[in-house]
Amino acid sequence: MGLLTLASLAWASFLSPTIHQADGPKFAAPYRLKAGDAFLGGRRLYPSPVIQDVDGDGMGDVVIGDLMGKLTVARCETGDDGAPAFGRERPLKDRSGEAIKFHNW
């Protein structure tokens, strides 16, 4: 099973809102997402985010991998205004509690 699921795609619709027009969808301007007070994937080589419910709470968390093989997760939380927000990035860990790192070189 891949990391990106239909359920997470439906939840993630707030990340890239569209305006439906007769000539097809038009995407809103891109913007950088924040994890806590910092930008997601900041100071990393080619960060690649994907939405996945990592903790099973029904809300899509952001998993970020990078060129060097580091994996982090920013868990989805409810912001003060009730809108989804992301907590700070933390290492993604396996079942034994060890940080997951893959070597792609």
N, C-alpha and C positions, 0 to 999 in steps of 0.2 A: 504494500500500500504506500503510495506517495505521500509526501508531506502536505501537499495542497489538495484539499477536498472540496466538494461542492458546498458543504455546510460552511466551511471557512470562507469560501468565495462569497457566499450570500452575506455572511457577517461583515466581510471586508468591504462591502459596497460603499461605506463611508470614506474609505481611503481614496477612491477615485470616482467621485460623483460624475454622472453624465447628464447632459441635457439632451433629451430626445427631440430631434427635429426631423422634418420631412426628408432631408438628405442624409439621415443617419445620425448616430450618436456623436456628440462633441464632448471631449473630455475637458475637465477643468484644468487650470494651470497646475503643474506639479508643485509640491511643497515638501520640505524635509520634515520627517516625523521626529518627535522627541521621545526619549526614554528617560523619564524623570526630568532632570534639568539639562541633560546633554542630548545632542543629536544621535539618532540611531546609527551605529556603525562608524562613529567618528574616529578619526585617526587610524583607520584600518585600510588595508589594501583590498580594493574591490569588494566591499561588503555586499552580500547578496541576501536580502530578506525574503522570508516566506511566512505566510500566516498559517498557524497550526495550534490547535487547542492542546497544549503540552500538559497542563495540570488537570484536565477533565472537568473544568468548571463550566463548560459550554461557551466560553468566550475565546476568541482567537488571539493567541499570543504571537509575538513576532520572534521567529528564530533567525539569527543572522550568522551566516558562515562567511569566511573570508579566504583570500588566496593562500594564507599561511596555515589554514586548517583549524583556526579557532572557531568554536561555536558558542554563541551566547543566546540568551532568551530574555525578552522584555515582556513580562506578563501583563495582560490586559487588566486594567482596574477601572473603576468608575470614577470619573473626575468629579470635582465639586459641583459642576453644572449637570451631572448625570450622564454626560457624554463619555464614550470610551476614551481612556487615556492609557499610557503605558508606563509601568514602573521602570526603574533603572535596569540596565543590562547586567545580567549575572551569567556566570558560566553555566552552560547546559550540562547536566550531570547524568550519568548512567544510573542503573538501579543500585549499584554499590556505593553511590555518592561521589564517584570520581568524575572530574571534569572530562568531557568528551573532546578529544582533539584527533583529527585525522591528518595523515600525511599524504599530500597529493603531489609530492615532488619525487 
